[in-house]
């Protein structure tokens, strides 16, 4: 199995398990799902830092976009708390 296939399989497995655990829990908000998925994906991506430099560059761009979405959710929650 190649490294890329292993990475994709790991991310898919994490998302499947995270979805099963979150669904069994009481929290059913979209921002909670997104936050858990982003954290897991970022951790998995950092574990695969030895990817090809071109692939690592592409994954870094995706990570920045996912992190920006996470920051938007945090800002919305802070505004909700302050108002």
N, C-alpha and C positions, 0 to 999 in steps of 0.2 A: 504494500500500500504506500502510495507516495505521501509526502508531507502535506501537500495541499488537500488531498482526499482525507487525510487524518484530521486536519484542521476543520474542514467542513463537517465531517462526521461528529467531531467533538462539539462544535457550536450547535449543530442540530440536536444532538442528544441533550445538551444543557437546556436548550429552549423547550424541548419536549418535557423534560423532568420539571423544569421551573413552572411550566404551564400546568402540569398536573398538581403540583404542590399548591400553587396560588389558587387554582380552581377549588381545591378542597378547603381552603381557608375562607375567612369571612370577608376579606377585602376584595371588592369587585370594581375598582375604579381603573380607568384607562391609564392614568398617570402612574399608578402603582405597578401595573404590568410593564409599562415602558421603562420605568426606572430599574426594575429587576432585570429585564432583558438587556438593557444597556450595560449595567454593572457586570453581568455575566459575560457578555460579549467582549467588553474591554479587558476583563481578566483573562479570558481565553486568548485573546489577541496578544496580550503581553506575555503569555506563556509560550507563544510561538514566535518569539522575537528572532529566531534564527532562520526565518523565511528568506527567500530570495529578495534582494534589495528592491527590485521593482514591485514585487508583491507586497513587501512591507510598506513601501511608499503609498500604494493604493489603499491598503488597510488603514494606514495612518489617516488618510483623508476621510475615510468612512468613520473612523473613531472620532475625529474632530467634529464631524456633522452630528453624530449620535450624542457626543458630549454637549454640543450647543443646544440640542433639544432638551437634554437633561437640565441645563442651566435655565432654560425658559420655564420649565416646570417648577424649578426651585424658586424662581422670581415670582411666578404666579402664586405659589403657596405663601411666600413671604408677604406679598401684597394682600392676599386673602386674610392672613393673620393680623396684619396691621390695620385693616379697615373694619 
